[in-house]
């Protein structure tokens, strides 16, 4: 069943308790390019865009009841997938910056190579060559 609800794109929004540290780490370890940011009245960054190719990650601090980073939650219920050209080179960069490895670089039966890590606040990330086909 398909519906035309005017959907145009989808973006992941991720909660970080220490957003400034997360922005720096995500840029250093994963190669995200920091984009627009918003600050509160004290000048603390509370929202940020992080770019990877045509994709954008929205990162922000908790602002509503029940919003926690995985570190505070004690687990995670989702993960983020990022397409990369060379998972092995990306793995080397992420591990050099202290990423916690969950799955070493692996060739999957569906033809992709990927690896998985946790960032300092516990978010689960997978980087690989699996190419998602929009609209399929």
Secondary structure as a PSIPRED ss2 file (coil, helix, strand):
# PSIPRED VFORMAT (PSIPRED V4.0)

   1 X C   1.000  0.000  0.000
   2 X C   1.000  0.000  0.000
   3 X C   1.000  0.000  0.000
   4 X C   1.000  0.000  0.000
   5 X C   1.000  0.000  0.000
   6 X C   1.000  0.000  0.000
   7 X C   1.000  0.000  0.000
   8 X C   1.000  0.000  0.000
   9 X C   1.000  0.000  0.000
  10 X C   1.000  0.000  0.000
  11 X C   1.000  0.000  0.000
  12 X E   0.000  0.000  1.000
  13 X E   0.000  0.000  1.000
  14 X E   0.000  0.000  1.000
  15 X E   0.000  0.000  1.000
  16 X C   1.000  0.000  0.000
  17 X C   1.000  0.000  0.000
  18 X C   1.000  0.000  0.000
  19 X H   0.000  1.000  0.000
  20 X H   0.000  1.000  0.000
  21 X H   0.000  1.000  0.000
  22 X H   0.000  1.000  0.000
  23 X H   0.000  1.000  0.000
  24 X H   0.000  1.000  0.000
  25 X H   0.000  1.000  0.000
  26 X H   0.000  1.000  0.000
  27 X H   0.000  1.000  0.000
  28 X H   0.000  1.000  0.000
  29 X H   0.000  1.000  0.000
  30 X H   0.000  1.000  0.000
  31 X C   1.000  0.000  0.000
  32 X C   1.000  0.000  0.000
  33 X E   0.000  0.000  1.000
  34 X E   0.000  0.000  1.000
  35 X E   0.000  0.000  1.000
  36 X E   0.000  0.000  1.000
  37 X E   0.000  0.000  1.000
  38 X E   0.000  0.000  1.000
  39 X E   0.000  0.000  1.000
  40 X C   1.000  0.000  0.000
  41 X C   1.000  0.000  0.000
  42 X C   1.000  0.000  0.000
  43 X C   1.000  0.000  0.000
  44 X C   1.000  0.000  0.000
  45 X E   0.000  0.000  1.000
  46 X E   0.000  0.000  1.000
  47 X E   0.000  0.000  1.000
  48 X E   0.000  0.000  1.000
  49 X E   0.000  0.000  1.000
  50 X E   0.000  0.000  1.000
  51 X E   0.000  0.000  1.000
  52 X E   0.000  0.000  1.000
  53 X C   1.000  0.000  0.000
  54 X C   1.000  0.000  0.000
  55 X E   0.000  0.000  1.000
  56 X E   0.000  0.000  1.000
  57 X E   0.000  0.000  1.000
  58 X E   0.000  0.000  1.000
  59 X E   0.000  0.000  1.000
  60 X E   0.000  0.000  1.000
  61 X C   1.000  0.000  0.000
  62 X C   1.000  0.000  0.000
  63 X C   1.000  0.000  0.000
  64 X C   1.000  0.000  0.000
  65 X C   1.000  0.000  0.000
  66 X C   1.000  0.000  0.000
  67 X C   1.000  0.000  0.000
  68 X C   1.000  0.000  0.000
  69 X C   1.000  0.000  0.000
  70 X H   0.000  1.000  0.000
  71 X H   0.000  1.000  0.000
  72 X H   0.000  1.000  0.000
  73 X H   0.000  1.000  0.000
  74 X C   1.000  0.000  0.000
  75 X C   1.000  0.000  0.000
  76 X C   1.000  0.000  0.000
  77 X C   1.000  0.000  0.000
  78 X C   1.000  0.000  0.000
  79 X E   0.000  0.000  1.000
  80 X E   0.000  0.000  1.000
  81 X E   0.000  0.000  1.000
  82 X E   0.000  0.000  1.000
  83 X E   0.000  0.000  1.000
  84 X C   1.000  0.000  0.000
  85 X C   1.000  0.000  0.000
  86 X C   1.000  0.000  0.000
  87 X H   0.000  1.000  0.000
  88 X H   0.000  1.000  0.000
  89 X H   0.000  1.000  0.000
  90 X H   0.000  1.000  0.000
  91 X H   0.000  1.000  0.000
  92 X H   0.000  1.000  0.000
  93 X H   0.000  1.000  0.000
  94 X H   0.000  1.000  0.000
  95 X H   0.000  1.000  0.000
  96 X H   0.000  1.000  0.000
  97 X C   1.000  0.000  0.000
  98 X C   1.000  0.000  0.000
  99 X C   1.000  0.000  0.000
 100 X E   0.000  0.000  1.000
 101 X E   0.000  0.000  1.000
 102 X E   0.000  0.000  1.000
 103 X E   0.000  0.000  1.000
 104 X E   0.000  0.000  1.000
 105 X E   0.000  0.000  1.000
 106 X E   0.000  0.000  1.000
 107 X E   0.000  0.000  1.000
 108 X C   1.000  0.000  0.000
 109 X C   1.000  0.000  0.000
 110 X C   1.000  0.000  0.000
 111 X C   1.000  0.000  0.000
 112 X C   1.000  0.000  0.000
 113 X E   0.000  0.000  1.000
 114 X E   0.000  0.000  1.000
 115 X E   0.000  0.000  1.000
 116 X E   0.000  0.000  1.000
 117 X E   0.000  0.000  1.000
 118 X E   0.000  0.000  1.000
 119 X C   1.000  0.000  0.000
 120 X C   1.000  0.000  0.000
 121 X C   1.000  0.000  0.000
 122 X C   1.000  0.000  0.000
 123 X C   1.000  0.000  0.000
 124 X E   0.000  0.000  1.000
 125 X E   0.000  0.000  1.000
 126 X E   0.000  0.000  1.000
 127 X E   0.000  0.000  1.000
 128 X E   0.000  0.000  1.000
 129 X C   1.000  0.000  0.000
 130 X C   1.000  0.000  0.000
 131 X C   1.000  0.000  0.000
 132 X C   1.000  0.000  0.000
 133 X C   1.000  0.000  0.000
 134 X C   1.000  0.000  0.000
 135 X C   1.000  0.000  0.000
 136 X C   1.000  0.000  0.000
